[in-house]
Amino acid sequence: MYRALVVMGPSGNGKSTLGQAIAERLGWRFIEGDDHHPPANIAKMSRGEALTDADREPFLDSIGKALAQGDSVASCSALKRAYRDRLTRMAKRPILFVLPQVGQAELQRRMEDRPGHFMPASMLRSQIDTLELPAEDEACLSLDGTLAPDKFADQVAQSLKT
């Protein structure tokens, strides 16, 4: 059974809200991925500039190390396979990636309805363009990201039992 989960995907798909619900349901620690960005990354995204792979390395390493410290659910875009592989290497344990599926129009609406968040809605296109959907050989659970958080968490918890 997995003891480390990462709720992944583009901005606005509910990673933090759903990740918190999953962590509560499982009695695990929640790791807010945004808290692991260096200030330079936050500043860059706030200006509407996409992060490079090099920009993401310390962010991914920090989350991966946090996942290594016990039963945890993290929110992290993990848009590319290389990012998911890096998280797994840093965590030194298998990770189940959970992808809330949300349509582009809904993602856009959600991003526009988040006043004060550092990630501007204008960045959505670059996130979608960067997203590499998990391959069949990756441990990933894709679920309807429009479900209520408690229902979403119940489905994740049920999948861990099988």
C-alpha positions as CSV (number, residue, x, y, z in Angstrom):
1,M,0.0,0.0,0.0
2,Y,1.2,3.5,-0.7
3,R,2.1,5.7,2.2
4,A,2.9,8.8,0.1
5,L,0.4,10.5,-2.3
6,V,0.8,13.6,-4.5
7,V,-2.2,15.3,-5.8
8,M,-1.0,16.6,-9.2
9,G,-2.1,18.6,-12.2
10,P,-2.4,22.1,-13.5
11,S,-3.2,25.1,-11.4
12,G,-6.9,25.4,-10.4
13,N,-7.6,21.6,-10.4
14,G,-8.1,21.5,-6.7
15,K,-4.7,20.0,-5.6
16,S,-4.6,21.8,-2.2
17,T,-8.3,21.4,-1.3
18,L,-8.5,17.8,-2.4
19,G,-5.1,17.0,-0.9
20,Q,-6.2,18.4,2.5
21,A,-9.4,16.3,2.3
22,I,-7.5,13.1,1.5
23,A,-5.0,13.8,4.3
24,E,-7.8,14.3,6.8
25,R,-9.6,11.2,5.6
26,L,-6.5,9.1,6.0
27,G,-5.2,10.7,9.2
28,W,-2.0,11.7,7.4
29,R,0.1,14.9,7.2
30,F,-0.7,17.4,4.4
31,I,2.2,19.1,2.6
32,E,1.2,22.3,0.8
33,G,3.4,22.3,-2.2
34,D,3.3,26.0,-2.7
35,D,5.0,26.5,0.6
36,H,8.1,24.7,-0.8
37,H,8.7,27.2,-3.6
38,P,11.8,29.4,-3.2
39,P,10.8,33.1,-3.2
40,A,12.4,33.6,-6.6
41,N,9.9,31.0,-8.1
42,I,6.9,32.8,-6.5
43,A,8.2,36.1,-7.9
44,K,8.7,34.7,-11.3
45,M,5.2,33.1,-11.5
46,S,3.6,36.3,-10.1
47,R,5.1,38.1,-13.1
48,G,3.4,35.5,-15.4
49,E,6.7,33.7,-16.2
50,A,6.7,30.0,-16.5
51,L,9.3,28.1,-14.4
52,T,12.1,26.3,-16.0
53,D,13.1,22.7,-15.1
54,A,16.1,24.2,-13.2
55,D,13.7,26.5,-11.3
56,R,11.7,23.5,-10.2
57,E,14.5,21.3,-8.9
58,P,14.8,22.8,-5.4
59,F,11.0,22.9,-5.1
60,L,10.6,19.2,-6.1
61,D,13.5,18.1,-3.9
62,S,12.0,19.9,-0.9
63,I,8.6,18.2,-1.4
64,G,10.2,14.8,-2.0
65,K,12.2,15.1,1.2
66,A,9.0,16.0,3.1
67,L,7.2,13.0,1.7
68,A,10.1,10.8,3.0
69,Q,9.2,11.7,6.5
70,G,6.1,9.7,7.1
71,D,2.6,9.1,5.8
72,S,1.8,12.2,3.7
73,V,-0.3,13.7,1.0
74,A,1.3,16.6,-0.9
75,S,0.0,19.0,-3.5
76,C,2.4,19.5,-6.4
77,S,1.7,20.1,-10.0
78,A,4.2,17.3,-11.0
79,L,3.4,18.2,-14.6
80,K,6.1,16.2,-16.3
81,R,7.1,12.6,-15.8
82,A,10.7,13.7,-15.0
83,Y,9.2,15.8,-12.1
84,R,7.3,12.8,-10.8
85,D,10.4,10.6,-11.1
86,R,12.4,13.2,-9.2
87,L,9.8,13.3,-6.4
88,T,9.9,9.6,-6.1
89,R,13.7,9.5,-6.0
90,M,13.8,12.2,-3.3
91,A,11.0,10.5,-1.2
92,K,12.8,7.2,-1.4
93,R,9.5,5.4,-1.5
94,P,6.7,4.7,-3.9
95,I,4.3,7.5,-4.5
96,L,0.7,7.3,-5.8
97,F,0.0,10.3,-8.0
98,V,-3.6,11.4,-7.9
99,L,-4.9,13.5,-10.9
100,P,-8.1,15.4,-10.4
101,Q,-9.6,15.7,-13.9
102,V,-11.1,19.2,-14.5
103,G,-11.9,20.7,-17.9
104,Q,-10.0,23.8,-19.1
105,A,-13.0,26.2,-18.9
106,E,-13.5,25.2,-15.2
107,L,-9.8,25.5,-14.5
108,Q,-9.9,29.0,-16.0
109,R,-12.9,30.0,-13.9
110,R,-11.4,28.7,-10.7
111,M,-8.1,30.5,-11.3
112,E,-9.9,33.8,-12.0
113,D,-11.9,33.3,-8.8
114,R,-8.8,33.1,-6.6
115,P,-8.0,36.6,-5.6
116,G,-4.5,37.1,-4.1
117,H,-3.0,33.8,-5.4
118,F,0.4,34.3,-6.9
119,M,-0.4,32.2,-10.0
120,P,-2.2,34.4,-12.5
121,A,-4.9,32.9,-14.7
122,S,-2.7,33.8,-17.7
123,M,-0.4,31.0,-16.7
124,L,-3.0,28.2,-17.3
125,R,-2.1,27.7,-21.0
126,S,1.6,27.0,-20.2
127,Q,0.6,24.6,-17.5
128,I,-1.7,22.7,-19.8
129,D,0.9,22.7,-22.6
130,T,3.5,21.3,-20.1
131,L,1.3,18.6,-18.6
132,E,2.5,15.1,-19.6
133,L,-0.3,12.8,-18.6
134,P,0.9,9.8,-16.5
135,A,1.8,6.8,-18.6
136,E,0.3,3.4,-17.9
137,D,3.5,2.3,-16.1
138,E,3.2,5.2,-13.6
139,A,1.2,4.8,-10.4
140,C,-1.6,7.3,-11.0
141,L,-5.2,7.5,-10.0
142,S,-7.3,9.8,-12.2
143,L,-10.6,10.9,-10.7
144,D,-13.3,13.5,-11.4
145,G,-11.9,16.7,-9.9
146,T,-15.4,18.3,-9.7
147,L,-16.5,15.9,-6.9
148,A,-17.0,17.3,-3.5
149,P,-13.7,17.0,-1.5
150,D,-15.1,14.5,0.9
151,K,-16.4,12.3,-1.9
152,F,-13.0,12.6,-3.7
153,A,-11.1,11.7,-0.6
154,D,-13.4,8.7,-0.1
155,Q,-12.6,7.4,-3.6
156,V,-8.9,7.8,-3.0
157,A,-9.1,6.0,0.4
158,Q,-11.2,3.2,-1.2
159,S,-8.6,2.7,-4.0
160,L,-5.8,2.4,-1.4
161,K,-7.7,-0.6,0.1
162,T,-7.8,-2.6,-3.1
